[in-house]
């Protein structure tokens, strides 16, 4: 009989506990926040430092590349590296996500109708006001 079984520890292994998985988009949000809080364009290494070094450099590069593909950040060559800047603020990013979700749906009218009917009265008023302003600007 093995020693673990003799001591009543059948099936117990000496594995390290993994940290809990982050939510979808959480790392992208952290990287984007680090870029927004910076004074000007940042290298991937400086973003990694701003995040406390908890992420591998390659992970930061991967996240920045994904954000670039989504049109959320821009990059510019600086020597042998790139510097990265956010393209929009939090509101712009949220609007981009909403638009992307809407573009992925076949019945846009149903999605928009469901969205509008789920709004709080104050948000519905604000949306109507914003649509009215956008229409007036388009007529000018």
KOLDREN-94619 format. One line per 4 residues: number of its first residue (from 1); their letters; for each residue x, y, z of N, C-alpha, C. Coordinates in Angstrom, 3 decimals. Layout:
BEGIN
NUM) a) X/Y/Z/X/Y/Z/X/Y/Z; ...
***
This chain:
BEGIN
1) xxxx) 0.848/-1.165/0.000/0.000/0.000/0.000/0.896/1.230/0.000; 0.468/2.269/-0.773/1.319/3.450/-0.783/1.087/4.283/0.466; 2.042/5.128/0.748/2.021/5.901/1.989/0.816/6.839/2.080; 0.450/7.522/0.935/-0.695/8.439/0.932/-1.978/7.719/1.280
5) xxxx) -2.168/6.503/0.723/-3.375/5.741/1.003/-3.388/5.293/2.454; -2.232/4.919/2.987/-2.146/4.475/4.374/-2.499/5.615/5.325; -2.225/6.853/4.914/-2.517/7.991/5.783/-3.892/8.586/5.503; -4.676/7.967/4.615/-6.025/8.444/4.336/-6.068/9.607/3.358
9) xxxx) -5.015/9.809/2.585/-4.977/10.926/1.641/-5.037/10.407/0.212; -5.957/9.544/-0.072/-6.069/8.968/-1.402/-6.441/10.061/-2.398; -5.701/10.128/-3.500/-6.019/11.070/-4.566/-5.531/12.482/-4.325; -4.892/12.749/-3.209/-4.402/14.091/-2.941/-3.083/14.280/-3.671
13) xxxx) -2.974/15.359/-4.411/-1.731/15.652/-5.109/-1.155/16.951/-4.590; 0.065/17.185/-4.890/0.736/18.382/-4.429/0.770/19.423/-5.545; -0.411/19.789/-6.063/-0.492/20.778/-7.131/-0.679/22.154/-6.524; -0.068/23.139/-7.171/-0.257/24.516/-6.729/-1.640/24.993/-7.127
17) xxxx) -2.223/25.807/-6.289/-3.517/26.408/-6.604/-3.306/27.469/-7.677; -4.093/27.437/-8.720/-4.017/28.446/-9.772/-4.876/29.638/-9.366; -4.445/30.839/-9.742/-5.284/31.997/-9.449/-6.579/31.894/-10.248; -7.650/32.499/-9.767/-8.914/32.418/-10.507/-8.776/33.078/-11.879
21) xxxx) -9.474/32.520/-12.850/-9.427/33.083/-14.208/-10.093/34.446/-14.219; -9.540/35.325/-15.034/-10.111/36.657/-15.166/-11.313/36.588/-16.098; -12.210/37.547/-15.953/-13.377/37.622/-16.814/-12.984/38.023/-18.223; -13.870/37.735/-19.165/-13.610/38.058/-20.555/-13.405/39.560/-20.708
25) xxxx) -12.322/39.944/-21.328/-12.041/41.351/-21.563/-11.403/42.078/-20.395; -11.226/41.395/-19.270/-10.674/42.060/-18.091/-9.239/42.526/-18.332; -8.423/41.682/-18.930/-7.041/42.075/-19.212/-6.996/43.221/-20.218; -7.852/43.163/-21.215/-7.895/44.251/-22.187/-8.253/45.551/-21.490
29) xxxx) -9.189/45.494/-20.566/-9.581/46.687/-19.815/-8.441/47.241/-18.980; -7.681/46.333/-18.347/-6.546/46.769/-17.529/-5.476/47.437/-18.391; -5.166/46.833/-19.522/-4.151/47.382/-20.419/-4.618/48.730/-20.961; -5.876/48.811/-21.353/-6.411/50.059/-21.882/-6.401/51.160/-20.826
33) xxxx) -6.743/50.812/-19.600/-6.697/51.792/-18.514/-5.278/52.298/-18.287; -4.319/51.389/-18.348/-2.919/51.786/-18.179/-2.501/52.762/-19.270; -2.957/52.538/-20.482/-2.637/53.455/-21.586/-3.305/54.812/-21.392; -4.553/54.805/-20.949/-5.293/56.060/-20.771/-4.708/56.912/-19.648
37) xxxx) -4.210/56.254/-18.606/-3.676/56.987/-17.456/-2.273/57.525/-17.719; -1.650/57.076/-18.774/-0.273/57.485/-19.089/-0.268/58.862/-19.753; 0.867/59.515/-19.645/1.067/60.786/-20.319/1.703/60.528/-21.677; 0.883/60.272/-22.679/1.400/60.041/-24.012/1.552/58.577/-24.347
41) xxxx) 2.041/58.312/-25.559/2.211/56.939/-26.036/3.134/56.127/-25.120; 2.859/54.827/-25.026/3.613/53.935/-24.141/4.108/52.708/-24.884; 5.277/52.225/-24.491/5.767/50.946/-25.011/5.061/49.825/-24.260; 5.134/48.623/-24.799/4.549/47.464/-24.114/5.220/47.260/-22.756
45) xxxx) 6.520/47.501/-22.699/7.244/47.353/-21.438/6.766/48.336/-20.383; 6.483/49.576/-20.795/5.999/50.549/-19.815/4.578/50.215/-19.364; 3.765/49.660/-20.271/2.421/49.208/-19.885/2.543/48.077/-18.868; 3.449/47.147/-19.126/3.677/46.034/-18.200/4.074/46.567/-16.821
49) xxxx) 4.969/47.538/-16.780/5.386/48.130/-15.503/4.224/48.816/-14.805; 3.402/49.557/-15.556/2.239/50.250/-14.974/1.269/49.254/-14.333; 1.227/48.054/-14.889/0.326/47.026/-14.358/0.960/46.257/-13.196; 2.137/46.657/-12.800/2.778/46.024/-11.651/3.607/44.804/-11.989
53) xxxx) 3.813/44.512/-13.242/4.656/43.383/-13.630/4.008/42.026/-13.445; 2.713/41.982/-13.139/2.030/40.710/-12.933/1.760/39.941/-14.214; 1.883/40.616/-15.348/1.661/39.964/-16.637/2.983/39.823/-17.373; 3.114/38.750/-18.101/4.308/38.547/-18.917/4.312/39.569/-20.050
57) xxxx) 5.498/39.952/-20.475/5.646/40.909/-21.574/4.905/40.408/-22.813; 5.022/39.127/-23.108/4.359/38.569/-24.295/2.838/38.651/-24.180; 2.322/38.535/-22.967/0.882/38.663/-22.756/0.441/40.091/-23.043; 1.213/41.065/-22.585/0.893/42.469/-22.841/0.895/42.741/-24.342
61) xxxx) 1.899/42.216/-25.049/1.979/42.380/-26.512/0.748/41.763/-27.174; 0.363/40.576/-26.747/-0.810/39.899/-27.313/-2.057/40.739/-27.107; -2.244/41.267/-25.907/-3.433/42.077/-25.612/-3.428/43.352/-26.452; -2.272/44.020/-26.533/-2.183/45.233/-27.345/-2.491/44.946/-28.814
65) xxxx) -2.008/43.816/-29.316/-2.261/43.438/-30.710/-3.745/43.173/-30.932; -4.393/42.538/-29.977/-5.844/42.305/-30.088/-6.604/43.617/-30.072; -6.193/44.532/-29.190/-6.845/45.847/-29.125/-6.631/46.620/-30.426; -5.460/46.471/-31.035/-5.178/47.109/-32.322/-6.120/46.559/-33.394
69) xxxx) -6.298/45.250/-33.424/-7.186/44.614/-34.408/-8.632/45.071/-34.230; -9.005/45.398/-33.008/-10.365/45.869/-32.727/-10.519/47.367/-32.988; -9.420/48.034/-33.299/-9.475/49.463/-33.572/-9.553/50.323/-32.324; -9.172/49.760/-31.193/-9.280/50.460/-29.914/-8.001/51.210/-29.566
73) xxxx) -6.859/50.733/-30.072/-5.580/51.408/-29.849/-4.901/51.615/-31.202; -3.948/52.524/-31.205/-3.118/52.755/-32.388/-1.673/52.522/-31.985; -0.841/52.170/-32.943/0.575/52.003/-32.640/1.402/52.739/-33.683; 2.580/53.117/-33.232/3.494/53.864/-34.087/4.897/53.366/-33.801
77) xxxx) 5.667/53.194/-34.859/7.030/52.713/-34.667/7.856/53.776/-33.966; 8.641/53.317/-32.988/9.560/54.189/-32.250/10.860/53.412/-32.085; 11.802/53.645/-32.990/13.043/52.864/-32.963/12.764/51.442/-33.399; 13.200/50.493/-32.575/12.981/49.074/-32.907/11.691/48.541/-32.307
81) xxxx) 10.946/49.384/-31.646/9.743/48.962/-30.941/8.542/49.762/-31.448; 7.420/49.585/-30.770/6.222/50.365/-31.045/5.811/51.093/-29.777; 5.133/52.218/-29.967/4.447/52.876/-28.858/2.958/52.809/-29.165; 2.180/52.713/-28.109/0.745/52.463/-28.227/-0.033/53.601/-27.577
85) xxxx) -1.172/53.968/-28.185/-2.052/54.989/-27.617/-3.499/54.533/-27.768; -4.345/54.894/-26.818/-5.773/54.565/-26.957/-6.405/55.452/-28.029; -7.345/54.901/-28.768/-8.020/55.646/-29.816/-9.217/56.405/-29.259; -9.868/55.835/-28.249/-11.049/56.492/-27.700/-11.089/56.329/-26.182
89) xxxx) -12.039/57.012/-25.581/-12.208/56.934/-24.139/-13.106/55.739/-23.785; -13.465/55.616/-22.502/-14.306/54.488/-22.053/-15.651/54.469/-22.781; -16.250/55.642/-22.950/-17.545/55.713/-23.626/-17.418/55.250/-25.069; -16.348/55.655/-25.731/-16.129/55.247/-27.112/-15.918/53.751/-27.232
93) xxxx) -15.208/53.172/-26.268/-14.978/51.728/-26.272/-16.287/50.971/-26.051; -17.102/51.445/-25.109/-18.396/50.797/-24.856/-19.283/50.884/-26.096; -19.283/52.046/-26.751/-20.083/52.214/-27.967/-19.587/51.270/-29.067; -18.266/51.126/-29.164/-17.689/50.210/-30.155/-18.147/48.773/-29.893
97) xxxx) -18.138/48.369/-28.628/-18.578/47.008/-28.275/-20.051/46.810/-28.610; -20.875/47.820/-28.291/-22.307/47.725/-28.568/-22.549/47.600/-30.080; -21.835/48.398/-30.848/-21.993/48.366/-32.300/-21.564/47.018/-32.863; -20.473/46.479/-32.340/-19.973/45.186/-32.803/-20.997/44.077/-32.509
101) xxxx) -21.598/44.128/-31.326/-22.634/43.148/-30.991/-23.830/43.285/-31.918; -24.245/44.509/-32.152/-25.380/44.751/-33.033/-25.086/44.280/-34.454; -23.878/44.536/-34.927/-23.499/44.113/-36.279/-23.500/42.597/-36.431; -23.347/41.878/-35.335/-23.318/40.426/-35.382/-24.693/39.773/-35.364
105) xxxx) -25.734/40.570/-35.226/-27.094/40.033/-35.151/-27.806/40.152/-36.495; -28.624/39.153/-36.817/-29.341/39.182/-38.094/-30.603/40.038/-38.020; -31.265/40.084/-36.861/-32.497/40.865/-36.708/-32.206/42.110/-35.876; -31.628/43.110/-36.519/-31.229/44.341/-35.832/-32.422/45.030/-35.176
109) xxxx) -33.564/45.032/-35.873/-34.748/45.701/-35.329/-35.172/45.084/-34.005; -35.167/43.760/-33.944/-35.561/43.078/-32.705/-34.587/43.384/-31.576; -33.300/43.408/-31.889/-32.288/43.700/-30.869/-32.452/45.124/-30.357; -32.590/46.072/-31.277/-32.750/47.472/-30.872/-34.049/47.681/-30.089
113) xxxx) -35.119/47.040/-30.534/-36.397/47.167/-29.828/-36.286/46.608/-28.415; -35.641/45.473/-28.276/-35.452/44.875/-26.956/-34.596/45.777/-26.071; -33.557/46.364/-26.653/-32.687/47.264/-25.910/-33.468/48.486/-25.415; -34.217/49.118/-26.311/-34.941/50.340/-25.959/-35.991/50.059/-24.890
117) xxxx) -36.701/48.946/-25.007/-37.746/48.653/-24.020/-37.175/48.265/-22.666; -35.894/47.925/-22.617/-35.288/47.557/-21.329/-34.638/48.751/-20.621; -34.636/49.915/-21.271/-34.013/51.099/-20.683/-34.839/51.663/-19.534; -34.151/52.237/-18.579/-34.820/52.991/-17.515/-35.416/54.247/-18.159
121) xxxx) -36.493/54.805/-17.595/-37.123/55.998/-18.204/-36.140/57.151/-18.450; -35.236/57.403/-17.532/-34.267/58.484/-17.721/-33.325/58.216/-18.875; -32.899/56.959/-19.019/-32.012/56.588/-20.122/-32.746/56.663/-21.455; -34.022/56.276/-21.442/-34.816/56.351/-22.674/-34.970/57.803/-23.119
125) xxxx) -35.251/58.692/-22.153/-35.358/60.123/-22.470/-34.039/60.649/-23.057; -32.935/60.270/-22.424/-31.623/60.705/-22.890/-31.348/60.202/-24.305; -31.686/58.947/-24.575/-31.477/58.389/-25.905/-32.298/59.145/-26.939; -33.566/59.432/-26.610/-34.418/60.194/-27.541/-33.832/61.585/-27.797
129) xxxx) -33.323/62.200/-26.747/-32.709/63.529/-26.869/-31.467/63.469/-27.771; -30.636/62.469/-27.550/-29.424/62.320/-28.359/-29.758/62.045/-29.826; -30.773/61.217/-30.061/-31.190/60.942/-31.442/-31.735/62.207/-32.101; -32.468/63.008/-31.336/-32.980/64.277/-31.861/-31.849/65.230/-32.229
133) xxxx) -30.835/65.293/-31.378/-29.666/66.157/-31.662/-28.933/65.671/-32.905; -28.759/64.375/-33.001/-28.033/63.804/-34.152/-28.799/64.092/-35.443; -30.122/64.008/-35.394/-30.946/64.282/-36.570/-30.824/65.757/-36.948; -30.875/66.645/-35.949/-30.766/68.081/-36.213/-29.398/68.418/-36.810
137) xxxx) -28.347/67.801/-36.322/-26.999/68.037/-36.848/-26.883/67.535/-38.276; -27.560/66.439/-38.579/-27.524/65.887/-39.927/-28.262/66.755/-40.935; -29.222/67.551/-40.460/-29.985/68.423/-41.334/-29.250/69.712/-41.617; -28.247/70.018/-40.805/-27.497/71.287/-40.987/-26.433/71.178/-42.014
***
